[in-house]
Amino acid sequence: MIHYQCAKGLSLSEKKNGKDIEFTIVVEDIARYDSAIKKVRQHFDGNRVYTDVLFYIHKDNEYQIIVRHDYYIDFILYLFKYQLIQSLSWT
């Protein structure tokens, strides 16, 4: 299992969803992280693969994100790029 060290004001969890990985991100400080989350989404929405990363927005600033297994590393790298996570470790 992977443990994520998230930026302050943000929580992230991950679980298997069939062959895919499902992330739940809850943003407490939406003013601070809204732009970063939108940039991550724009990156994956802008490529030609429509099923690589699927974003679902729920109430209370909760994001459900389903990542195809072959885009998992790319997704994690973009979370780092936009400073949504600071580190990760295997437990």
Stockholm file with secondary structure:
# STOCKHOLM 1.0

chainA/1-91         MIHYQCAKGLSLSEKKNGKDIEFTIVVEDIARYDSAIKKVRQHFDGNRVYTDVLFYIHKDNEYQIIVRHDYYIDFILYLFKYQLIQSLSWT
#=GR chainA/1-91 SS CEEEEECTTEEEEEEEETTEEEEEEEESCHHHHHHHHHHHHHHHHSSSCTTSEEEEEETTTEEEEEECGGGHHHHHHHHHHTTSEEEEEEC
#=GC SS_cons        CEEEEECTTEEEEEEEETTEEEEEEEESCHHHHHHHHHHHHHHHHSSSCTTSEEEEEETTTEEEEEECGGGHHHHHHHHHHTTSEEEEEEC
//
